[in-house]
Amino acid sequence: MDSPIVFALVRGLICFSPVALPLLCYFSYGAYKTVRKGWFIAILMGIVLYIGIPLFFMELIPGTSWYFDRQYTKSLTGVSFTLGAPVYAYETQRHFNGDGYSILVYQLSDEVIAEFENPSTDFFNHPTQPEYRREWEIQAWQRKPIAEDVTPIIDFALAAAPEELEMKARASLDHPETYHAYLFFQSTFPGHSEPRVLNVDFFILDIQEKLFYVVNHNT
C-alpha cells in the first residue's frame, strides 16, 4: 500500500489523535454515565474505528499483511499470493515527495511458481494501473529477448541498487524463463529532444530461481 492518499489519511489521523481521541473518550464516558446506551455504543465504535483504521493501513493488525499482499500481487500478476518477508532488501530514506529507491526480492513457493510456468492469457494483461500511477505508462509481462528501448529503463531501475543485487537482478533477467514488467513515468526537458525516465516500478519474475523482484526508483 504505497498510495500517497492512504498515507496522508493515516498521518492525518495520527497527528489529530492527541485532540480527537481524548474527546471521543470524554463523550463516551458521558454517554455511559447518563445511560445513553445508543450514544455510548456509537461513540465506542467510533473509538475502535479511529484506532483501527490507521493500524489497518500500517499493517499492524494480524492478517492485514496477508490481505495487502494478495491484493497487491493480484494487481501485478492476476494471481493472488502472499510475499512474506523479502530474502534480500535495500531501501533508501524517502524524501517528502516519495523520491528514493528500493529493491525487494522475495522467494516464491513451488505452488506459486507453478501458476506462472504456463500462465493464463490474463497474466499478460498485467500489471493493472493503480489510481496513483494514472499518468504512468505500462509494459505488461514479457520474456526475452529484451527490446532495445527497454535497456535504459532497466538501467534506471537498477541504477541505485547495491552491486550484488544489481548483478543478481541482471542474472535473473538473462534466464530464458524470466518475465519482466514495469510502469514508468517520463518527461521531456527543455533543450532535450528525447524524453527522460524519471520514475519506474520494475518487476522481475524469475521462474528458474523462484524469485520475485519489486523495484521502485523515484527521482
Legacy VTK file of the C-alpha trace (Angstrom):
# vtk DataFile Version 3.0
C-alpha trace
ASCII
DATASET POLYDATA
POINTS 219 float
0.000 0.000 0.000
2.068 2.965 -1.181
-0.779 5.275 -2.189
0.013 8.840 -1.027
-3.693 9.422 -0.363
-3.846 6.499 2.063
-0.695 7.555 3.897
-1.863 11.176 4.067
-5.095 9.949 5.680
-3.200 7.789 8.159
-0.774 10.580 9.045
-3.700 12.958 9.492
-5.479 10.571 11.842
-2.325 10.008 13.873
-1.485 13.722 14.092
-5.050 14.599 15.079
-5.323 11.798 17.658
-3.915 13.822 20.625
-7.021 16.040 20.358
-9.701 13.776 18.928
-9.132 10.621 20.957
-9.490 12.281 24.386
-12.681 13.990 23.163
-14.125 10.686 21.967
-13.293 9.072 25.307
-14.848 12.006 27.192
-18.124 11.867 25.263
-18.169 8.071 25.545
-17.816 8.270 29.321
-20.527 10.950 29.495
-22.910 8.804 27.447
-22.211 5.815 29.677
-22.809 7.791 32.890
-26.130 9.157 31.632
-27.246 5.688 30.475
-27.480 6.770 26.839
-26.621 3.322 25.603
-27.143 4.111 21.925
-24.733 7.042 22.043
-22.302 5.055 24.150
-22.175 2.211 21.606
-21.875 4.645 18.680
-19.014 6.561 20.290
-17.315 3.334 21.344
-17.465 2.105 17.746
-16.012 5.446 16.662
-13.059 4.940 19.007
-12.490 1.414 17.677
-12.576 2.642 14.068
-10.441 5.678 14.856
-7.723 3.478 16.301
-8.259 0.529 13.954
-8.139 2.299 10.589
-4.554 3.647 10.962
-3.385 0.312 12.392
-5.017 -1.500 9.454
-3.293 0.586 6.790
0.006 0.415 8.664
-0.400 -3.405 8.641
-0.140 -3.634 12.420
-3.302 -5.727 12.801
-2.738 -9.501 12.424
-3.766 -10.646 8.960
-3.512 -7.271 7.234
-0.143 -8.076 5.624
-1.707 -11.232 4.196
-4.624 -9.198 2.813
-2.490 -6.443 1.267
-0.019 -8.944 -0.205
-2.827 -10.757 -2.002
-4.385 -7.537 -3.267
-1.008 -6.243 -4.448
0.093 -9.437 -6.219
-3.330 -9.769 -7.842
-2.934 -6.299 -9.365
0.569 -7.170 -10.588
0.071 -10.667 -11.986
-3.625 -11.554 -11.943
-2.851 -14.208 -9.296
-3.236 -13.656 -5.546
-0.419 -14.894 -3.351
1.481 -13.806 -0.271
5.020 -12.468 -0.429
6.227 -12.902 3.121
9.459 -11.255 4.229
11.985 -10.412 1.498
15.139 -12.534 1.300
17.049 -9.502 0.032
16.140 -5.890 0.674
17.651 -2.472 0.125
15.764 0.775 0.742
16.894 4.383 0.954
15.237 7.022 3.065
12.346 8.617 1.187
12.012 12.356 0.651
8.749 14.114 1.499
7.547 13.699 -2.101
8.348 9.988 -2.281
11.683 10.269 -4.086
14.040 7.440 -3.208
14.898 3.869 -4.052
14.001 0.346 -3.006
14.653 -3.172 -4.290
12.992 -6.126 -2.558
13.485 -9.763 -3.541
11.046 -12.466 -2.455
11.414 -16.243 -2.565
8.293 -17.846 -4.040
6.939 -21.279 -3.238
6.691 -24.124 -5.756
2.913 -23.718 -5.666
3.091 -20.056 -6.674
5.733 -20.658 -9.358
3.511 -23.377 -10.873
0.913 -20.675 -11.599
3.392 -18.958 -13.934
5.086 -21.882 -15.654
2.192 -21.908 -18.107
0.415 -18.648 -17.266
-3.086 -17.776 -18.409
-3.632 -15.062 -21.019
-4.822 -12.783 -18.206
-1.275 -12.704 -16.837
-0.148 -10.830 -19.952
-2.727 -8.101 -19.273
-0.970 -7.187 -16.044
0.152 -5.165 -14.165
-3.014 -3.089 -13.907
-2.701 0.651 -13.476
-3.219 1.936 -9.923
-5.045 5.220 -9.469
-1.893 6.819 -8.024
0.038 5.806 -11.179
-2.573 7.021 -13.670
-0.078 9.214 -15.557
2.488 6.416 -15.893
2.931 4.114 -18.880
2.683 0.326 -18.531
4.537 -2.544 -20.124
2.851 -5.888 -19.441
4.737 -9.078 -18.633
7.095 -10.358 -21.311
10.165 -12.588 -21.700
13.443 -12.329 -23.563
14.594 -11.064 -25.935
14.616 -7.722 -24.168
13.808 -4.923 -26.585
16.492 -2.299 -27.167
14.283 0.512 -25.851
13.811 -1.359 -22.551
17.533 -1.319 -21.710
17.563 2.325 -20.478
14.584 1.564 -18.235
16.341 -1.478 -16.767
19.498 0.594 -16.242
17.463 3.282 -14.479
15.610 0.714 -12.361
18.866 -0.852 -11.142
20.957 2.316 -11.018
20.792 2.728 -7.227
20.864 -0.961 -6.287
23.823 -2.384 -4.368
26.222 -4.089 -6.783
25.385 -7.577 -5.507
21.651 -7.086 -6.005
22.136 -5.433 -9.397
24.177 -8.392 -10.615
21.610 -10.824 -9.213
18.750 -8.994 -10.956
20.592 -8.873 -14.278
21.367 -12.591 -13.983
17.671 -13.271 -13.419
16.751 -11.175 -16.465
19.143 -13.270 -18.518
17.278 -16.502 -17.771
15.099 -17.572 -20.731
12.085 -18.312 -18.492
12.152 -14.984 -16.656
9.347 -12.455 -17.089
9.639 -8.716 -16.570
7.100 -5.899 -16.441
7.176 -2.255 -15.472
5.355 1.019 -15.029
7.241 4.213 -15.742
6.887 7.963 -15.973
8.978 10.036 -18.348
9.143 13.667 -19.374
10.934 15.816 -21.926
13.037 18.690 -20.614
13.761 21.983 -22.417
16.716 21.620 -24.761
16.337 17.833 -25.000
14.566 16.072 -27.836
14.316 12.678 -26.124
12.166 12.076 -23.030
13.894 11.087 -19.817
12.678 8.393 -17.427
12.040 9.907 -14.001
10.188 7.181 -12.096
9.832 3.435 -12.516
8.275 0.416 -10.849
10.099 -2.619 -12.240
9.167 -6.254 -11.603
11.103 -9.440 -12.351
9.603 -12.912 -12.045
12.413 -15.463 -12.209
10.828 -18.886 -12.736
14.161 -20.744 -12.603
15.310 -19.324 -9.262
11.756 -18.821 -7.916
12.437 -15.157 -7.180
10.187 -12.110 -7.431
11.829 -8.663 -7.592
9.986 -5.438 -6.760
11.963 -2.303 -7.643
10.948 1.322 -7.257
13.092 4.274 -8.315
11.594 7.757 -7.981
13.543 10.937 -8.723
LINES 1 220
219 0 1 2 3 4 5 6 7 8 9 10 11 12 13 14 15 16 17 18 19 20 21 22 23 24 25 26 27 28 29 30 31 32 33 34 35 36 37 38 39 40 41 42 43 44 45 46 47 48 49 50 51 52 53 54 55 56 57 58 59 60 61 62 63 64 65 66 67 68 69 70 71 72 73 74 75 76 77 78 79 80 81 82 83 84 85 86 87 88 89 90 91 92 93 94 95 96 97 98 99 100 101 102 103 104 105 106 107 108 109 110 111 112 113 114 115 116 117 118 119 120 121 122 123 124 125 126 127 128 129 130 131 132 133 134 135 136 137 138 139 140 141 142 143 144 145 146 147 148 149 150 151 152 153 154 155 156 157 158 159 160 161 162 163 164 165 166 167 168 169 170 171 172 173 174 175 176 177 178 179 180 181 182 183 184 185 186 187 188 189 190 191 192 193 194 195 196 197 198 199 200 201 202 203 204 205 206 207 208 209 210 211 212 213 214 215 216 217 218
